Amino acid sequence: MKSAALFAGLLLACFACSKGKATDPDDHAHEQQAAAPSNRIDAPELVRRNLGIRFAPVERRRVAATLRLPGRFELLPQGRQDYRTPIAGRVQVKAEPMQRVEAGDVLYEIDAPEWLACQRRLHDVTTERGVTAARLDAMTPLLAAHDAHEKSLQDAQQVMRARIEQLTATQQEVGGHAEEMTAARLQLSQVSAQLAEATEKHANLIATLAELRANTTALERRFAFELDTAAAIAECAQQQLLAQDGGEPRWRTMRTITVRARKKGIVAHLPAANGAWAETSTLLAEVIDPAQMQFVAQGLQSDLPRLADDMRSRVVPAGTTAGIAIQGTLRIGVEADPQQRTVALYVRMSDVPAWARPEVAAFVEIETSSVGAEELAVPTRAVLQDGLSKVLFRRSKDNPDVVIRCDADLGIDDGRFVEVLSGLTDGDEIVVDGAYELVLATSGSQQKGGHFHADGTFHSEEDH
């Protein structure tokens, strides 16, 4: 009210100053121009800034079929990422509160003794795998040499048997050769014993080969298990741990566990301090993605017959907060409150503006019917009472620095928007902020045009 009184005082002072001026030849020209009735008011950019004048386009809306309900933004489960210590250790925080992070950015590092134990187990398995693999590789030439040795013994055995048969035949024909027969049979016995020993050794080599192959499979599985454990602790993929770092696998060169952001978002909470010891599963960081939200409102159960899933909805800021409406679709909750006679309504939005945050209050406008044409409508705050008349101010299409006072021909009002029956067309812009000052300047003189000075004072055309 003080600002309104001050503004009216400025108008009276300007009016008195203009009446006290000496007559000037140019005044006759002004009087001739003012002779024609006008509802146009000059409002250049500097004046609009000083008076807080802001325009908004006329909208097409189904005012009668729009249900407006209060509600709030709610974070979806996938919009919150909690980061807890996989193992106990000393923490070094690398992020800052309210920092925007992308997927892969470092949040904190953990110096954990258990990670060193995991590295040692991986090292032991890797060493055992190497020894087993070397032994397995050596079995191939060893088996080949043994096969050759066994083949030579079999050949020698056949030769000695042929020698004995020859000596036997000769002895039957001519007699003698007893000493040679004895020596040949002794050699055959020795070769047969060596062949039996070689056969036994061959069986042992085959068993050893099977054992090495089984050990190789078991060690591969054990290594994979230990690598899975290390990947779970380090919160990374196995390929990252196997990647080479200075000629060594990364799991061997890592001295601390580096925890990185899984998704983009804002670091909302960092409860741990640098150098603090954290036990397993201690919360170290909380990252929130404001884009992963839905809007929740409470509707009356009596409105359920008018509502249905997938109805077109708009989420709008509360009060006069700057921002455009957010388009979305309606989902009706599966449970209702019998005490309050309400039912939860959810709106999945196509996009989330920067001003939206979890638990921020806003309104949802639900179109309960898609039948019929959309009416021209303006915000209710753009319509002001002047005496017995309701007026609004339209921006001139031919001159953006001029506003035109219009009598408001109104229809249905839903509390936020009101239907305009005449006087406006698609594409028109109307004053939504600063209209009160324009009413003060033109009150009781709708047909008297004028202009504002840069200091916010108004001079009608009759003042000149």
Secondary structure, 3 states (H helix, E strand, C coil): CHHHHHHHHHHHHHHHHHHCCCCCHHHHHHHHHHCCCCCEEECCHHHHHHHCCEEEECEEECCCCEEEEEEEEEECHHHEEEEECCCCEEEEECCCCCCEECCCCEEEEEECHHHHHHHHHHHHHHHHHHHHHHHHHHHHHHHHHHHHHHHHHHHHHHHHHHHHHHHHHHHHHHCCCHHHHHHHHHHHHHHHHHHHHHHHHHHHHHHHHHHHHHHHHHHHHHHHHHHHHHHHHHCCCHHHHHCEECCEEHHHHCCCEEEECCCCEEEEECCCCCCCEECCCCEEEEEECCCCEEEEEEEEHHHHHHCCCCCEEEEEECCCCCCCCEEEEEEEEEEEECCCCEEEEEEEECCCCCCCCCCCEEEEEEECCCCCCCEEEEEHHHCEEECCEEEEEEECCCCCCEEEEEECEEEEECCCEEEEEECCCCCCEEEEECHHHHHHHHCCCCCCCEEECCCCCEEEHHHC
